[in-house]
């Protein structure tokens, strides 16, 4: 919608796109959406350009809803299989917020959970806080609105519950996934993947195709956003350490494909190194 507003205000669209893209250097779906907007608007000028921008923005929103719903339709079978095998509530660990607050509707990682809940499959979600921005609290808010049972965990507690056998599977979202299945997601995801691997717990990625970077083969080539140290130095506006204290605050980390059980996309589920089997047009 930002690009549509820029068009309506007669602001240079390419300048607006560059400024918007610079705010999120790691998340590739923003760059994808901006590129789609530019392609759809460039043939037009004046009021026609504004109308084209608004129509395309609305279409991207509607398509995102359909994509997220499809991820849920495919991913729900993973939870159903656990329930049919154990006869007990399915315990899912997630990290950061990948629900309808982060998308337009349904979400990515939360979509299979919502679908399972609506299908009558009992489920319980372990929700990582995801410090320092505490996006897990957004997940908790969503789940509460939907009526899905959940428990918020301190970030470092996830490995403890994995080790104790209290997690059946992990599902997280992604901000950028390479063509070979390396996954960049909120900082702390890599540690959860390591703990899941060590304890034999499946680790799934919910990835809409807009979050797959077909130009990259190595996760190490993904740019990692470094955020302000004040997010760590301060809690609710109160300084908890000296302003002179050096702080590193990377917003994302990379989970290598070898730690990923499978990737859930709108076209189906595949091994991380088999994404091209679902998207052959990118071969």
N, C-alpha and C positions, 0 to 999 in steps of 0.2 A: 504493500500500500504506500510505502514511502516514495517509491518511484512514481506512482500515480499522482501523488500529491505534488511532487517536483514538477511533473508535466503540467499539472493544472496551474501552478504558480509561475510557469514559464522559466523554471530554473534549468540550466543545462543538465540534461539527463545523465550524460556520461560522467560529469563531475559528481552528481548526486550518487550515482552507482559506485564510483570509486570511494567516496567518503563512507557510504554504508558498508561496503565490503571491507574496508580497513578496520571497522569496529570488531570484526570476527575473522581473524586470519586463519584460524584452524578449521572452522565449520565450513565445509564445502557446499552444503545445500544452499547457503545464502548466496554464494557466488553463482551457483547454478540458477537460482531464481532470478537474480539480477541479469544474468546473460539471457534468460528467456524473455524477460521484460524488454531488454534492449532490442532483441531480434524482432519482437512483436510490434514495437513502437517505431522503429527506424523508418519504415516506409511511409509514415504519416507526418503531418504537420498541423499546427494550430489545434482547433477544437477536436478534429478527428483523432489527433494523437492522444489527447486527454481521454476521449472515449475508449480508444484502443487500450490504453493503459489500465483503465478501470475494469474493462471487460476481461483483460488478460489476468489481472490480479485476482479477480473473482474466480476465474477458471483454475488458477493455481491453487486457490483455497479449496475449491470443490474437489480437485484431483487429489489433494493431500488427504482429505477425508476418506476418499475411496482407497487410497494407498494404505493408510493406517488400518482401515477396516480389513483389508485383504491380509495384512500382516497378522492381525488377530485371528482371522479365519484359518490361516495356515498354522500359526503358532499354537493354537488351542489344543491341537492334537498331542503336543508334547506334555501338556499338563494332564490331558485325559489319560494318556498312557500311564503316567505315574499313579493317578487315582485308581485306574482299573487294576494295576499291579498290587497296590498297597491297601486300597480300601480306606485310606485315611486322607485328611486334608492335605493338599499339596502345598509344601512350604517353599516359597520362592524368595530368593534374595535379589534385590535390585540396588542400583547405585545411581545417584543424581535423579533428575526429573526427566522422564521420557513419556509423559502422559499428555492429556489434552491441553494443559497449560503451556506445554512446549511446542505443540503442533496446533492444528485447527480443531481436531476432534479425535477421540480414541487414544491418540498417542502411538508410540512405536513399541517400546518395551512393555508398556502397561496394557496395550491392546489385547494380547493373548490372555492376560489376567482378567480383564473386564469380560471378555468373551466367555472364559471358563466360568466366572461367577454367574453370568446371565444364563449359562447352560446348566446351572445347578451343580457344578463341580465345586466341592468345598476347597477353599484356598486360604492360605495365610501368607502375608507378605512381610518379610524382614526389610525394613527401609533404612538404608544408610543415611546418616545426617548429610554427608557430602560437604564437609567443611572445605574452605572457610565461608562459602556463600550459602551453605545450608539448603541446597536445592531439594534435599530429601524431605524437608518439611513441606515443600509444595506437593511432593508425592503423597505424603501422609494426609494433607488436606484433600487431595483428589480422592484418595481411597475412602476417606471418611464420608465424603459427599456421595460416593457410590455405594457405601455400605459394605465394602470389602474389609475383612479383618486384617489388621496390620500391627506391627510393633516397630517403633523407631529405635535404631541402634546407634551408639557412638561409632564413629567411622572404623576404629580399630577393633571393634567387637565382631565384625563379620567373620574373620578367620576362626575365631573361637567357636562360633555356632556351626561353621562348616566342619571343623574338627570333631565336634561332638555329635555329628550325624543329624543335625537338626535343620538341614537345608537339603531339599530334593533336587533343585536346579536353580541356576542363576540366569536372569535375563536382564541385559542392559541395552541401552541405546548406543548410538555412535554419532560422532560429529564428522568423521571422515574415515572411510575404509578404502584401502588400496585394492587394486584389481587382483592381488594375490591373497587377500583376506586378513592383512594386518589391520588392527582396529584402533582408532584414536577416540577416546572417550574421556569423560571427566576424570581429573586426577584422582587416583586411588583405585581405578578400575583394574589396572595391571596387578596390583597386590591381591585383589579379590580373585582374579583369574588364576594366579599362582596358588592361592589357598584352595580354590576349587579343584585344580589339577592335582594337587598333592593329596586330596581327600576323595578323589574319584567322583566328583560332582559335576554334571554337565554344565557347561558355560556357553550360553547362547547370546547372540547379538541380533537385535532387531534393527534392520537396516533398510530403509526405503532407498530405492535406486538413486534418488537425488543426493544421497550422502556417500555414494561410491565415487571415488576419484579414479577414473579409468586411465589417467595419465601417469599414475604412480604405481610402482611395484614394491617399494620398500617403505615401511612405516617410519623409518628414520628420516625420510625426506619430507614428512609432514611438518609444517611450521607449527610450533607450540606457542600459544598466546601466553605471555607473561603479564600477570596482572599486578596492580598496585600492592605494595607491601602493607599498606594501611588496612587492607582487608584482614590481615593476620594480626597486626598490631592492636587493632581496636575491636571490641565486642560491644555491640549496641551503642556505638559512639563513645565508649569509654576506653581510654588507652590502658592496655594491660602490659605494655613494655615501653621502654624508652624509644622516642622517635628516632634516635640515632642507631637503634639496633638494626643491623642488616637483615633483610628478609627476602627469601626467594619464594615466589608465589606462582609457579606454573599452573595453568588452568586445566591442562590435559596431560595424559600419558598414553603410551602406545602399548597395546597388548598384541604380541606376535600371534600369527595365525595358528601356530602349533598349540596354543593354549585355548583356542576357540573350538568348541564341539561342532557348532553349525551356525549358519547365518540365516535368519528369517527375513525374507523379502516379500514384496507384494506379489511376486511370481512363484513363490514356493520356498522350500528350505533346502539348503545345500551345504556341503563341506566348504570351509573357507577358501580353499584353492580351486573351487569349482564354480565360482560366480559366473564365469563366462558361459557355462552350460545353461544358465537361466537368462543370460543377456548376450546372446551370440552376436548381436549387432555391434557390440564393442570389441569383438575379437580383432 
